[in-house]
Every structure is written in C-alpha cells, then in structure tokens.
Amino acid sequence: MYFRETLRKIQDYEKSRGKISEIDTQVLLVEPVLCLAGYNIYDPFVVKRASCASSSREFDVEVYNKEGELALVIEVKALFSGEFNIDDIDKEEAGILSFNYEKGKWENENGDGVGQLRAYCINWCCKLNEFSIPILTNGKKWVFFDLKEFRKYPRRPVSSNMCLVLCIENEEDFQKIIDILKSGYKKLQKFLKNKGQQ
C-alpha cells in the first residue's frame, strides 16, 4: 500500500516536471519515507533539518537513532536537479574534492551532489560515527554510501562500488530502502556485499 502511494506521488510530481524544489522534495518525498522506516520526523532529537539561519554548510537532514547517535546524513536534491548526477557516476568525475588551504577544508570541485555530500562527510567527520550512513536522494533514487570508502581519497572520483543505488519505483528496491533506513549500517553492508557478488 505505502509503495503504491509513494509511487503515485512521484509520478504526479514528474508530470509537473521542474516545478518541485529541493525543500519540496525533502518534505513531500523524503520525509514520508523516513516515517515509513519508523522515524518520528516531528521530534527534533530524531530528525534535524538544516537551518536557513546557519552560516555553515550542513546536511539537509540528520537522523539520530534511539541511542542519540547520528545514524543517517541525507543530502536532498530536487527531483529534476542536474546536481543529482548519480546515473553518470562511473562516466564522470563525480565527487572529486580539492583542499582549500585558506579555508582549511575540502570543497566540491564539480558542483555535484555527490561531491557536496562527500565534502560534508569529510569536513564534519566529528559529527559522524563509523556506522553513520551518507545518503544522496532526489526522492525517487536513493544512493547509500559506505562511509569509510566514501571518505577515502577525496581527490579521486567516487565509483559505483562505493554505493548502492536504489529506485523507489521498484517494489523490491523500495523495501530495501526502508530496511536500510530502519536497520542501518549492517543491513547496508549486507546489500553492498550481495551487490559485489552479482
């Protein structure tokens, strides 16, 4: 039932092509999926959203587990954003970072969503723990990264062996998305391992 409702919602937004913003994508497509995974999106100790008043860059959504640890960090892109370049991850130089010595931090070289998320994961590594899962999504496709591999060698492009790409339009993928969001790091590692054996 939830799968069909979510799919219908995405199809409706696709018909309005280009009329859904990043924040609309987050509120209308991403947060309902977090609810389905059992997270209380109305509890600011569970789901923390980026603040417009903040002067520093931050993850669009941070999700904390019952122990208060940061479980998921999510970068949201609008449903039709060119910054969501995951289909070309092995063809392009996605996620390449350069170090800005003046600012003392890593910066996204190509302006893509993968690089933005990667820079956040490296620059704010003190917020993350070894079991945190970085996610890039446009509401339709969800890309789960292995944090350890994702943060290695920031001057090199990200490759598809560092991540698991799931599309919410596929019922099996939809269930995997919910399973990873619910169960966390160990479930992601299981799916990544199975992907490597195929």
N, CA, C and O of each residue as an XYZ file, in Angstrom:
792
protein
N       0.825     -1.188      0.000
C       0.000      0.000      0.000
C       0.873      1.257      0.000
O       0.679      2.142     -0.834
N       1.824      1.344      0.921
C       2.689      2.525      1.007
C       3.515      2.676     -0.263
O       3.763      3.791     -0.724
N       3.936      1.555     -0.821
C       4.723      1.580     -2.045
C       3.931      2.255     -3.161
O       4.448      3.138     -3.844
N       2.676      1.841     -3.348
C       1.850      2.398     -4.423
C       1.565      3.891     -4.204
O       1.571      4.670     -5.157
N       1.318      4.283     -2.957
C       1.081      5.700     -2.650
C       2.315      6.535     -2.965
O       2.210      7.607     -3.561
N       3.474      6.048     -2.568
C       4.721      6.763     -2.818
C       4.994      6.855     -4.310
O       5.390      7.907     -4.812
N       4.785      5.767     -5.009
C       4.989      5.739     -6.458
C       4.043      6.724     -7.158
O       4.458      7.449     -8.062
N       2.791      6.746     -6.744
C       1.818      7.662     -7.345
C       2.226      9.119     -7.100
O       2.092      9.964     -7.986
N       2.711      9.398     -5.919
C       3.154     10.755     -5.583
C       4.306     11.187     -6.494
O       4.303     12.303     -7.014
N       5.275     10.316     -6.685
C       6.416     10.627     -7.555
C       5.954     10.831     -8.992
O       6.407     11.756     -9.666
N       5.054      9.973     -9.464
C       4.556     10.110    -10.833
C       3.809     11.426    -11.022
O       3.910     12.048    -12.080
N       3.059     11.855    -10.004
C       2.360     13.142    -10.079
C       3.357     14.292    -10.194
O       3.158     15.221    -10.976
N       4.418     14.222     -9.419
C       5.420     15.295     -9.468
C       6.189     15.272    -10.780
O       6.598     16.321    -11.280
N       6.385     14.096    -11.334
C       7.079     14.007    -12.624
C       6.257     14.663    -13.734
O       6.821     15.223    -14.674
N       4.941     14.596    -13.629
C       4.077     15.241    -14.623
C       4.227     16.761    -14.578
O       4.085     17.437    -15.596
N       4.517     17.289    -13.386
C       4.681     18.744    -13.246
C       6.119     19.177    -13.513
O       6.493     20.307    -13.198
N       6.897     18.321    -14.071
C       8.324     18.472    -14.400
C       8.919     19.853    -14.101
O       8.509     20.865    -14.669
N       9.885     19.859    -13.202
C      10.625     21.081    -12.913
C       9.954     22.009    -11.919
O      10.496     23.070    -11.609
N       8.790     21.637    -11.412
C       8.057     22.530    -10.516
C       8.146     22.105     -9.054
O       7.341     22.529     -8.225
N       9.118     21.275     -8.752
C       9.281     20.833     -7.370
C      10.694     21.191     -6.914
O      11.677     20.782     -7.532
N      10.782     21.947     -5.844
C      12.072     22.439     -5.350
C      12.742     21.399     -4.456
O      12.181     20.341     -4.170
N      13.951     21.728     -4.026
C      14.684     20.827     -3.137
C      13.950     20.642     -1.813
O      13.816     19.518     -1.328
N      13.477     21.731     -1.231
C      12.779     21.615      0.057
C      11.442     20.892     -0.117
O      11.026     20.146      0.768
N      10.758     21.110     -1.263
C       9.528     20.357     -1.534
C       9.834     18.863     -1.636
O       9.097     18.034     -1.102
N      10.909     18.531     -2.316
C      11.317     17.126     -2.447
C      11.540     16.526     -1.069
O      11.102     15.409     -0.792
N      12.226     17.274     -0.203
C      12.507     16.782      1.145
C      11.215     16.538      1.925
O      11.035     15.474      2.517
N      10.323     17.518      1.923
C       9.097     17.433      2.723
C       8.094     16.439      2.135
O       7.465     15.684      2.876
N       7.942     16.436      0.803
C       6.890     15.631      0.180
C       7.304     14.210     -0.181
O       6.460     13.315     -0.240
N       8.602     13.994     -0.425
C       9.039     12.669     -0.870
C       9.984     11.965      0.099
O       9.881     10.753      0.290
N      10.904     12.710      0.712
C      11.915     12.074      1.559
C      11.401     11.823      2.977
O      11.520     10.708      3.486
N      10.841     12.828      3.607
C      10.404     12.669      4.995
C       9.303     11.620      5.173
O       9.311     10.923      6.188
N       8.346     11.470      4.229
C       7.373     10.377      4.376
C       8.025      8.991      4.371
O       7.552      8.081      5.050
N       9.103      8.833      3.611
C       9.819      7.550      3.594
C      10.503      7.330      4.945
O      10.535      6.207      5.447
N      11.044      8.390      5.530
C      11.632      8.265      6.871
C      10.563      7.845      7.876
O      10.832      7.040      8.769
N       9.360      8.382      7.736
C       8.235      7.964      8.607
C       7.946      6.474      8.452
O       7.758      5.761      9.438
N       7.913      6.013      7.204
C       7.654      4.593      6.953
C       8.719      3.708      7.591
O       8.448      2.568      7.969
N       9.930      4.244      7.708
C      11.024      3.488      8.329
C      10.974      3.568      9.855
O      11.817      2.988     10.540
N       9.980      4.291     10.385
C       9.785      4.324     11.836
C      10.357      5.529     12.548
O      10.376      5.555     13.778
N      10.826      6.533     11.815
C      11.385      7.722     12.455
C      10.293      8.766     12.669
O       9.448      8.992     11.803
N      10.331      9.396     13.843
C       9.382     10.462     14.160
C       9.944     11.769     13.608
O      10.814     12.380     14.229
N       9.460     12.198     12.462
C      10.005     13.401     11.818
C       9.623     14.677     12.562
O      10.132     15.752     12.242
N       8.739     14.574     13.546
C       8.324     15.748     14.327
C       9.136     15.905     15.610
O       8.943     16.864     16.356
N      10.033     14.975     15.863
C      10.892     15.040     17.049
C      12.259     15.591     16.630
O      12.997     14.912     15.915
N      12.610     16.810     17.061
C      13.885     17.408     16.641
C      15.122     16.701     17.203
O      16.245     16.997     16.795
N      14.917     15.776     18.130
C      16.040     14.984     18.633
C      16.253     13.725     17.785
O      17.255     13.026     17.935
N      15.308     13.453     16.905
C      15.403     12.312     15.998
C      15.747     12.787     14.590
O      16.681     12.277     13.972
N      15.004     13.750     14.091
C      15.227     14.280     12.739
C      15.555     15.764     12.852
O      14.731     16.569     13.286
N      16.773     16.104     12.451
C      17.217     17.506     12.477
C      17.376     17.967     11.033
O      18.034     17.314     10.223
N      16.760     19.102     10.730
C      16.842     19.663      9.383
C      17.831     20.817      9.350
O      18.075     21.472     10.363
N      18.399     21.057      8.171
C      19.314     22.188      8.005
C      18.571     23.474      8.306
O      17.384     23.608      8.009
N      19.277     24.406      8.893
C      18.680     25.684      9.242
C      19.082     26.748      8.232
O      20.256     26.870      7.884
N      18.119     27.506      7.771
C      18.416     28.618      6.850
C      19.235     29.687      7.551
O      19.966     30.436      6.903
N      19.119     29.763      8.872
C      19.828     30.796      9.637
C      21.295     30.434      9.874
O      22.089     31.284     10.277
N      21.649     29.187      9.626
C      23.017     28.744      9.886
C      23.975     29.319      8.853
O      23.669     29.356      7.661
N      25.136     29.767      9.319
C      26.136     30.318      8.401
C      27.027     29.215      7.832
O      27.700     29.424      6.823
N      27.036     28.055      8.465
C      27.879     26.962      7.972
C      27.057     26.003      7.132
O      25.838     25.915      7.279
N      27.727     25.299      6.266
C      27.064     24.276      5.457
C      26.764     23.092      6.365
O      27.543     22.776      7.263
N      25.650     22.451      6.130
C      25.300     21.284      6.929
C      24.458     20.330      6.096
O      23.952     20.690      5.033
N      24.318     19.119      6.593
C      23.498     18.126      5.917
C      22.052     18.624      5.883
O      21.603     19.305      6.805
N      21.331     18.282      4.819
C      19.926     18.690      4.745
C      19.110     18.046      5.859
O      18.264     18.690      6.480
N      19.378     16.766      6.100
C      18.659     16.039      7.149
C      19.651     15.164      7.906
O      20.469     14.468      7.306
N      19.565     15.212      9.231
C      20.334     14.304     10.089
C      19.317     13.476     10.864
O      18.359     14.020     11.413
N      19.523     12.168     10.909
C      18.605     11.282     11.622
C      19.388     10.564     12.714
O      20.422      9.947     12.458
N      18.871     10.659     13.937
C      19.533     10.068     15.102
C      18.786      8.818     15.553
O      17.558      8.759     15.493
N      19.547      7.819     16.005
C      18.925      6.581     16.483
C      18.503      6.724     17.943
O      18.644      7.793     18.536
N      17.987      5.640     18.516
C      17.476      5.673     19.895
C      18.558      5.988     20.927
O      18.271      6.498     22.010
N      19.810      5.675     20.569
C      20.934      5.950     21.473
C      21.440      7.389     21.326
O      22.377      7.791     22.016
N      20.825      8.158     20.434
C      21.233      9.540     20.216
C      22.430      9.685     19.286
O      23.012     10.766     19.190
N      22.804      8.599     18.595
C      23.929      8.646     17.656
C      23.424      9.009     16.269
O      22.304      8.669     15.888
N      24.266      9.701     15.526
C      23.910     10.095     14.164
C      23.933      8.859     13.272
O      24.997      8.303     13.001
N      22.756      8.431     12.815
C      22.629      7.197     12.032
C      22.643      7.469     10.532
O      23.265      6.729      9.769
N      21.955      8.533     10.107
C      21.816      8.844      8.684
C      22.099     10.319      8.449
O      21.636     11.171      9.207
N      22.852     10.620      7.410
C      23.028     12.008      6.976
C      22.568     12.061      5.524
O      23.046     11.305      4.678
N      21.642     12.957      5.252
C      20.980     12.959      3.954
C      21.166     14.299      3.250
O      20.915     15.361      3.819
N      21.608     14.220      2.012
C      21.667     15.388      1.136
C      20.547     15.208      0.114
O      20.522     14.224     -0.624
N      19.626     16.164      0.079
C      18.468     16.089     -0.799
C      18.681     17.015     -1.993
O      19.127     18.152     -1.841
N      18.360     16.519     -3.163
C      18.349     17.330     -4.379
C      16.939     17.299     -4.946
O      16.208     16.327     -4.757
N      16.561     18.359     -5.637
C      15.231     18.417     -6.242
C      15.058     17.251     -7.215
O      16.025     16.757     -7.795
N      13.829     16.832     -7.377
C      13.522     15.662     -8.202
C      14.159     15.722     -9.586
O      14.575     14.689    -10.111
N      14.243     16.892    -10.181
C      14.803     17.009    -11.527
C      16.101     17.804    -11.554
O      16.434     18.397    -12.579
N      16.829     17.827    -10.466
C      18.057     18.620    -10.371
C      19.204     18.000    -11.159
O      19.403     16.786    -11.134
N      19.952     18.841    -11.855
C      21.157     18.403    -12.552
C      22.272     18.049    -11.586
O      23.231     17.375    -11.961
N      22.151     18.502    -10.331
C      23.158     18.172     -9.322
C      23.065     16.710     -8.881
O      23.998     16.168     -8.289
N      21.941     16.094     -9.174
C      21.761     14.675     -8.842
C      22.257     13.864    -10.033
O      21.475     13.449    -10.889
N      23.561     13.646    -10.073
C      24.232     13.065    -11.247
C      24.596     11.600    -11.056
O      25.598     11.140    -11.604
N      23.824     10.880    -10.311
C      24.198      9.529     -9.933
C      24.205      8.551    -11.113
O      24.928      7.556    -11.070
N      23.428      8.804    -12.150
C      23.411      7.895    -13.306
C      24.745      7.885    -14.044
O      25.068      6.919    -14.736
N      25.511      8.946    -13.897
C      26.790      9.065    -14.590
C      27.990      8.847    -13.666
O      29.102      9.270    -13.980
N      27.766      8.197    -12.542
C      28.815      8.127    -11.520
C      30.112      7.481    -12.020
O      31.194      7.900    -11.610
N      30.031      6.496    -12.875
C      31.258      5.869    -13.381
C      31.764      6.518    -14.663
O      32.882      6.237    -15.095
N      30.964      7.374    -15.271
C      31.363      8.024    -16.522
C      32.003      9.384    -16.260
O      32.877      9.817    -17.011
N      31.574     10.051    -15.204
C      32.044     11.397    -14.906
C      33.004     11.391    -13.738
O      33.287     10.351    -13.143
N      33.481     12.537    -13.434
C      34.382     12.721    -12.302
C      33.570     13.178    -11.097
O      33.868     14.213    -10.501
N      32.564     12.423    -10.746
C      31.666     12.775     -9.656
C      32.380     12.684     -8.310
O      33.149     11.759     -8.047
N      32.100     13.664     -7.479
C      32.571     13.620     -6.104
C      34.008     14.030     -5.866
O      34.509     13.844     -4.757
N      34.699     14.584     -6.862
C      36.098     14.986     -6.670
C      36.150     16.244     -5.803
O      35.412     17.205     -6.022
N      37.038     16.208     -4.818
C      37.204     17.343     -3.921
C      38.604     17.924     -4.065
O      39.541     17.250     -4.492
N      38.713     19.184     -3.700
C      40.033     19.825     -3.622
C      40.117     20.485     -2.250
O      39.108     20.892     -1.675
N      41.348     20.582     -1.738
C      41.509     21.165     -0.408
C      41.781     22.652     -0.530
O      42.702     23.072     -1.230
N      40.968     23.448      0.160
C      41.138     24.893      0.186
C      41.974     25.229      1.425
O      41.468     25.226      2.547
N      43.233     25.512      1.210
C      44.147     25.763      2.325
C      43.793     27.037      3.077
O      44.011     27.125      4.286
N      43.250     28.019      2.375
C      42.868     29.278      3.019
C      41.733     29.052      4.016
O      41.746     29.603      5.117
N      40.758     28.243      3.624
C      39.606     27.961      4.492
C      39.830     26.754      5.388
O      39.109     26.554      6.365
N      40.846     25.942      5.047
C      41.143     24.758      5.853
C      40.112     23.666      5.748
O      39.834     22.974      6.727
N      39.530     23.499      4.554
C      38.523     22.446      4.399
C      38.485     21.961      2.952
O      39.006     22.601      2.039
N      37.841     20.794      2.783
C      37.654     20.201      1.461
C      36.455     20.858      0.792
O      35.454     21.169      1.437
N      36.582     21.064     -0.537
C      35.494     21.688     -1.281
C      35.133     20.853     -2.501
O      35.972     20.168     -3.087
N      33.864     20.934     -2.861
C      33.313     20.220     -4.005
C      33.818     20.880     -5.284
O      33.525     22.048     -5.540
N      34.563     20.149     -6.071
C      35.203     20.706     -7.265
C      34.245     20.887     -8.437
O      34.362     21.858     -9.184
N      33.304     19.971     -8.606
C      32.449     19.976     -9.788
C      31.033     20.481     -9.549
O      30.243     20.556    -10.490
N      30.697     20.826     -8.320
C      29.359     21.327     -8.041
C      28.258     20.282     -8.103
O      27.089     20.620     -8.291
N      28.621     19.019     -7.947
C      27.628     17.945     -7.999
C      27.207     17.518     -6.596
O      27.912     17.775     -5.620
N      26.055     16.865     -6.507
C      25.523     16.432     -5.219
C      26.398     15.418     -4.510
O      26.497     15.435     -3.284
N      27.035     14.533     -5.269
C      27.917     13.531     -4.680
C      29.087     14.232     -3.982
O      29.422     13.911     -2.842
N      29.701     15.191     -4.677
C      30.826     15.930     -4.099
C      30.425     16.750     -2.885
O      31.180     16.853     -1.918
N      29.230     17.336     -2.938
C      28.741     18.126     -1.810
C      28.603     17.245     -0.571
O      29.075     17.605      0.508
N      27.957     16.096     -0.729
C      27.783     15.168      0.394
C      29.136     14.669      0.895
O      29.355     14.569      2.102
N      30.027     14.361     -0.017
C      31.355     13.854      0.357
C      32.133     14.907      1.149
O      32.759     14.591      2.161
N      32.091     16.160      0.685
C      32.782     17.238      1.402
C      32.223     17.387      2.812
O      32.987     17.551      3.764
N      30.903     17.332      2.960
C      30.298     17.423      4.288
C      30.780     16.272      5.180
O      31.092     16.481      6.352
N      30.838     15.066      4.625
C      31.239     13.889      5.407
C      32.692     13.980      5.866
O      33.040     13.465      6.929
N      33.538     14.629      5.076
C      34.943     14.773      5.458
C      35.133     15.970      6.385
O      35.816     15.864      7.404
N      34.537     17.098      6.041
C      34.728     18.316      6.835
C      34.085     18.241      8.208
O      34.596     18.835      9.157
N      32.989     17.533      8.335
C      32.313     17.417      9.623
C      32.361     15.991     10.148
O      31.381     15.472     10.684
N      33.524     15.369      9.983
C      33.662     13.970     10.393
C      33.452     13.783     11.893
O      33.109     12.685     12.333
N      33.653     14.842     12.688
C      33.458     14.708     14.138
C      31.994     14.456     14.488
O      31.704     13.931     15.563
N      31.067     14.822     13.600
C      29.646     14.572     13.848
C      29.285     13.112     13.596
O      28.347     12.580     14.188
N      30.039     12.478     12.713
C      29.698     11.130     12.265
C      30.363     10.065     13.135
O      31.373     10.321     13.791
N      29.787      8.887     13.127
C      30.441      7.743     13.752
C      30.655      6.697     12.658
O      30.170      6.866     11.540
N      31.357      5.647     12.962
C      31.703      4.666     11.927
C      30.483      3.971     11.315
O      30.588      3.348     10.258
N      29.337      4.076     11.971
C      28.127      3.420     11.468
C      27.149      4.392     10.804
O      26.067      3.981     10.384
N      27.509      5.659     10.704
C      26.652      6.635     10.024
C      26.592      6.298      8.531
O      27.576      5.852      7.941
N      25.428      6.517      7.939
C      25.245      6.233      6.512
C      24.977      7.546      5.773
O      23.971      8.206      6.033
N      25.876      7.933      4.848
C      25.602      9.090      3.998
C      24.647      8.694      2.860
O      24.805      7.647      2.233
N      23.667      9.549      2.617
C      22.651      9.268      1.596
C      22.471     10.497      0.709
O      22.388     11.625      1.197
N      22.412     10.264     -0.584
C      22.049     11.300     -1.544
C      20.748     10.840     -2.183
O      20.648      9.703     -2.646
N      19.748     11.720     -2.211
C      18.466     11.327     -2.804
C      17.787     12.493     -3.492
O      17.964     13.653     -3.121
N      17.007     12.153     -4.502
C      16.112     13.124     -5.125
C      14.660     12.699     -4.886
O      13.747     13.137     -5.586
N      14.469     11.847     -3.895
C      13.147     11.344     -3.558
C      12.766     10.099     -4.339
O      12.011      9.256     -3.855
N      13.289      9.992     -5.546
C      12.998      8.842     -6.401
C      14.122      7.818     -6.301
O      13.873      6.635     -6.071
N      15.345      8.273     -6.472
C      16.508      7.396     -6.315
C      17.181      7.718     -4.987
O      17.332      8.879     -4.606
N      17.578      6.665     -4.302
C      18.260      6.782     -3.026
C      19.632      6.137     -3.197
O      19.735      4.985     -3.617
N      20.680      6.881     -2.871
C      22.046      6.388     -3.016
C      22.663      6.315     -1.619
O      22.846      7.329     -0.946
N      22.977      5.089     -1.207
C      23.559      4.839      0.114
C      25.052      4.596     -0.066
O      25.453      3.728     -0.842
N      25.878      5.362      0.650
C      27.323      5.247      0.528
C      27.924      4.535      1.728
O      27.439      4.668      2.852
N      28.976      3.784      1.480
C      29.788      3.196      2.549
C      30.685      4.330      3.031
O      31.568      4.774      2.296
N      30.472      4.802      4.248
C      31.168      5.990      4.759
C      32.684      5.859      4.698
O      33.375      6.801      4.310
N      33.197      4.706      5.077
C      34.648      4.505      5.095
C      35.242      4.666      3.694
O      36.233      5.373      3.511
N      34.634      4.010      2.717
C      35.124      4.099      1.340
C      34.879      5.481      0.739
O      35.691      5.990     -0.033
N      33.766      6.065      1.100
C      33.355      7.365      0.568
C      34.338      8.476      0.954
O      34.592      9.396      0.176
N      34.884      8.374      2.168
C      35.800      9.426      2.651
C      37.246      9.214      2.215
O      38.066     10.125      2.330
N      37.565      8.017      1.713
C      38.941      7.748      1.263
C      39.238      8.509     -0.017
O      38.353      8.714     -0.846
N      40.463      8.918     -0.170
C      40.968      9.510     -1.423
C      40.026     10.561     -2.017
O      39.491     10.356     -3.107
N      39.815     11.671     -1.325
C      38.848     12.670     -1.800
C      39.204     13.326     -3.140
O      38.343     13.936     -3.774
N      40.447     13.206     -3.569
C      40.822     13.800     -4.859
C      40.483     12.881     -6.038
O      40.646     13.261     -7.197
N      40.014     11.676     -5.731
C      39.624     10.724     -6.777
C      38.099     10.708     -6.913
O      37.381     10.977     -5.950
N      37.609     10.387     -8.128
C      36.145     10.325     -8.287
C      35.528      9.171     -7.497
O      36.182      8.167     -7.215
N      34.286      9.340     -7.160
C      33.518      8.292     -6.487
C      33.119      7.274     -7.552
O      32.753      7.646     -8.667
N      33.189      6.000     -7.208
C      32.788      4.959     -8.155
C      31.581      4.194     -7.616
O      31.258      4.273     -6.431
N      30.932      3.467     -8.491
C      29.705      2.766     -8.111
C      29.943      1.650     -7.100
O      28.992      1.191     -6.468
N      31.199      1.196     -6.929
C      31.435      0.148     -5.933
C      31.417      0.688     -4.510
O      31.469     -0.089     -3.557
N      31.342      2.018     -4.347
C      31.272      2.637     -3.022
C      29.840      2.829     -2.555
O      29.606      3.243     -1.419
N      28.868      2.529     -3.434
C      27.495      2.881     -3.081
C      26.486      1.855     -3.587
O      26.795      0.981     -4.397
N      25.293      2.000     -3.084
C      24.165      1.184     -3.503
C      23.083      2.146     -3.973
O      22.610      2.979     -3.200
N      22.691      2.032     -5.243
C      21.668      2.904     -5.821
C      20.364      2.126     -5.907
O      20.297      1.063     -6.526
N      19.329      2.670     -5.276
C      18.025      2.021     -5.273
C      16.974      3.006     -5.773
O      17.010      4.190     -5.438
N      16.041      2.509     -6.574
C      14.985      3.356     -7.136
C      13.658      2.990     -6.494
O      13.266      1.823     -6.469
N      12.983      3.983     -5.982
C      11.746      3.772     -5.245
C      10.620      3.240     -6.130
O       9.616      2.749     -5.614
N      10.771      3.330     -7.456
C       9.748      2.822     -8.377
C       9.734      1.294     -8.458
O       8.769      0.703     -8.942
N      10.795      0.666     -7.988
C      10.890     -0.788     -7.982
C      10.499     -1.264     -6.580
O      11.109     -0.852     -5.593
N       9.489     -2.125     -6.490
C       8.975     -2.523     -5.173
C      10.036     -3.198     -4.307
O      10.072     -2.989     -3.095
N      10.891     -4.000     -4.918
C      11.965     -4.659     -4.164
C      12.960     -3.613     -3.639
O      13.388     -3.690     -2.487
N      13.327     -2.641     -4.478
C      14.219     -1.559     -4.047
C      13.574     -0.735     -2.941
O      14.236     -0.348     -1.977
N      12.272     -0.467     -3.086
C      11.538      0.297     -2.076
C      11.679     -0.375     -0.710
O      11.933      0.288      0.296
N      11.513     -1.690     -0.688
C      11.630     -2.420      0.576
C      13.057     -2.375      1.114
O      13.263     -2.279      2.323
N      14.049     -2.446      0.212
C      15.448     -2.345      0.638
C      15.738     -0.974      1.246
O      16.455     -0.870      2.241
N      15.177      0.078      0.643
C      15.361      1.432      1.174
C      14.844      1.490      2.614
O      15.534      1.964      3.515
N      13.633      1.005      2.809
C      13.034      1.001      4.157
C      13.889      0.161      5.106
O      14.147      0.582      6.234
N      14.333     -1.022      4.665
C      15.157     -1.904      5.505
C      16.459     -1.228      5.930
O      16.850     -1.314      7.094
N      17.128     -0.561      4.998
C      18.399      0.111      5.343
C      18.136      1.267      6.299
O      18.867      1.443      7.273
N      17.097      2.060      6.029
C      16.782      3.178      6.918
C      16.454      2.687      8.322
O      16.849      3.311      9.307
N      15.734      1.569      8.419
C      15.352      1.008      9.722
C      16.539      0.362     10.435
O      16.790      0.621     11.612
N      17.258     -0.477      9.706
C      18.262     -1.346     10.331
C      19.671     -0.784     10.316
O      20.511     -1.209     11.108
N      19.945      0.159      9.434
C      21.226      0.845      9.459
C      22.383      0.157      8.767
O      22.214     -0.559      7.780
N      23.554      0.395      9.311
C      24.844      0.063      8.709
C      24.981     -1.410      8.330
O      25.433     -1.725      7.230
N      24.598     -2.308      9.226
C      24.784     -3.742      8.949
C      23.946     -4.188      7.752
O      24.395     -5.002      6.945
N      22.739     -3.659      7.639
C      21.878     -4.009      6.505
C      22.481     -3.464      5.208
O      22.470     -4.153      4.188
N      23.007     -2.235      5.237
C      23.656     -1.668      4.054
C      24.845     -2.527      3.643
O      25.014     -2.820      2.460
N      25.668     -2.932      4.603
C      26.836     -3.757      4.292
C      26.422     -5.084      3.654
O      27.084     -5.575      2.740
N      25.331     -5.653      4.138
C      24.819     -6.910      3.567
C      24.435     -6.705      2.097
O      24.798     -7.513      1.243
N      23.703     -5.630      1.804
C      23.285     -5.360      0.427
C      24.487     -5.032     -0.463
O      24.523     -5.442     -1.624
N      25.468     -4.299      0.067
C      26.675     -3.981     -0.713
C      27.462     -5.254     -1.027
O      27.993     -5.410     -2.127
N      27.531     -6.158     -0.051
C      28.238     -7.414     -0.245
C      27.535     -8.255     -1.308
O      28.186     -8.823     -2.184
N      26.217     -8.331     -1.232
C      25.450     -9.086     -2.228
C      25.599     -8.467     -3.614
O      25.670     -9.190     -4.608
N      25.647     -7.151     -3.691
C      25.829     -6.458     -4.971
C      27.174     -6.836     -5.586
O      27.274     -7.051     -6.794
N      28.209     -6.916     -4.746
C      29.560     -7.274     -5.212
C      29.662     -8.705     -5.706
O      30.549     -9.023     -6.498
N      28.760     -9.582     -5.245
C      28.800    -10.988     -5.643
C      27.994    -11.264     -6.910
O      28.044    -12.366     -7.456
N      27.252    -10.261     -7.374
C      26.410    -10.475     -8.568
C      27.206    -10.328     -9.835
O      26.659    -10.475    -10.928
